[in-house]
Amino acid sequence: MKQLLSAGLTAFLIGFFVFGLQISRAIAQVPQVQTSELKNSVTSEKKAFVLLELYTSEGCPTCPPADANLAFLEKEQPFVQAEIITLALHVDYWNSLSWKDQYSSPMFSRRQQIYSLAMKIDSNYTPQMIVDGQTQFTGNNMAKAHKAILEAAKIQKATIEIAPTADKYKIKISDIPAHGNATVFLAITEDNLPSSSKNGKKLGERPEHISVVREIKSLGFLTAEQKNFELETILQIQSAWKKENLKLVVFVQENFSRKVLGVRRIKI
């Protein structure tokens, strides 16, 4: 009996040793990256700014997952290569005589219609995401969002600086890549906005809205020859908006192709 126990223990120890050796060899085959090297690789790589627009509505029953996707991409910023700048534009075509999305605007529906014409889409729809004015897809499709953002991050863009000066904001845009006629846009967004309901009924579990566009306007136009742009602007902040939740987004966009040539954002 003792011989059997001794033999069994010996076999177990040999097996354990062999198993440990296999694990050690496997680990040795994995490239080792020092923590300092990893930090340097992340911090030394300049992030590209990418504009992500979501066309949505509180009257749209399939929009909550897209709203959640936008919130995740905005808050988590999951890509080393890109900083995602988000805009949530609530369209007005879901509104009715008895109910209105409080964040909606016909201007946002019109902006989406211009995209539909440029991209040869039959009609507007929600939820629709558009990355850098070039790639569109259903906002619930996170895989397509990831792919479009990473592709957009590879494209050279203009340098945009936004600096507060007294009661104004100084905007300087330089090194704009080759382009056709373009427009400089300014958008004001607000975070942490509550969801509303339609006809007194809740529209499912909706998170608080972020990056809701409160205002969007043009600051000026660029000809194809212009590579730089500079101006000062005064913001019109409405009393209902909470300043601590506001951000200022400036971007340059080609008029015909809708390609975003540069984008930047700061907190107000």
Protein Blocks (a to p, Z undefined) as FASTA:
>chain_A
ZZmmmmmmmmmmmmmmmmmmmmmmmmmmpccddfklmmmmmmmpccddddddddddfklm
klmmmmmmmmmmmmnopafkbccdddddddfklpcfkbccfkbcfklmmmmmmmmmmnop
abacdddddeehlagcdfklmklmmmmmmmmmmpccdddddddehjbccdddehiacddd
dddddddddehiacddeehiaebjadddehiafbdcdfbdcdfklmbdcddddddddfkb
cfklgccddddddfklopafbdcdddZZ
